[in-house]
Structure formats: C-alpha cells, structure tokens
Amino acid sequence: MKPGTVWTSLVVAALTLGVMVYAGLEALTFNEASMWFPAFVSIVGVICSVAIIVKDVVTLVRRRLAPVAAAGGSTVEPDTPVTGPADDDEATDLAVLRSVAYWLGWMVGLALVIVLIGAFVGMPIWLFCVLRFAGRQSVLFSIIGTVAATAILFLVTNTLDFYVPQGLFA
C-alpha cells in the first residue's frame, strides 16, 4: 500500500470505529427486543475497525523502521531530492484522497437528507441518486434497487421496532 493510502485507510477506520462505538451505545438504549441486531452489527464493526487500525499502524511502523534498517542504522539525508516514482505516488495518493472525499460527501449527504426529510423518504431518494449517478446504473435498476431496499427497511424497522428519524420538515 502507498503511504497516503495507509493514512487514508487509518483515518476512515478510526471514523468507522467512532461511529460503531456510538451505534453500540445507542443500541443499548433500545428496548430488549430490538437492541440485539444493532448491538451485534456494531460489535462486528468495532472488531473490523480495530483490525484495520492495527494492520495500518503495523504497516506504518514497518515503513518507518525500514529505511533505518536498510541504511545500517542511519537515516537518509533530508536534502536528498525526491524524483521519479515519488511523483506517481503523490498523484495516486491525491486520487485516493479525492475518492475518499467523494464517498464521504455521499455519506454526509445521507445524514443531511435523513435529518431534514426523514429516513423513510430521504433514504430512498439518496439510494436512487447513489445508484443512478455514483454507481452509473440504469434508471430501471436504480428504481428496482430503491424499491427493494425501501421494502427491506420498512420490514426491518417494523419487525424490530426501530426508531426511524422523521426529519425536521416531515
């Protein structure tokens, strides 16, 4: 993995860890029948996030120690010019950061839509837009996927008695 990719992965995993811990704590406030599924999902999310964080930290530590070991205990001079592949690495890192920012923008958009117009209206609109524009799917596929996901959302929330945000303007 390139250094920028490792750092990006580390940041996203840390954000995911925070969200999963918060979701697990919120799940504990649900009634007995509906708390188990979100609690288990958040536990799995925490475990996966911690595993990714550990992997990324180990990768970064090994990279930091690699130049010292290769140089026989001394580090490379700070005035050494960086040319060639480092420029490609920077371009790749910038592309990865742009991709992460693009998808984080979609996630922020989902949160805003849910807060403003509610989950039952906002999530299908958001999903249709993601499938159609970000996923570049056909209109028919986007509609079928949105209807199916909305039906599953409705079924799960009613079966497990989840609280679904109504939104500020709902």
Secondary structure as GFF3:
##gff-version 3
##sequence-region A 1 170
A	DSSP	alpha_helix	3	27	.	.	.	ID=ss1
A	DSSP	alpha_helix	36	70	.	.	.	ID=ss2
A	DSSP	alpha_helix	85	117	.	.	.	ID=ss3
A	DSSP	alpha_helix	119	129	.	.	.	ID=ss4
A	DSSP	pi_helix	130	134	.	.	.	ID=ss5
A	DSSP	alpha_helix	139	159	.	.	.	ID=ss6
###
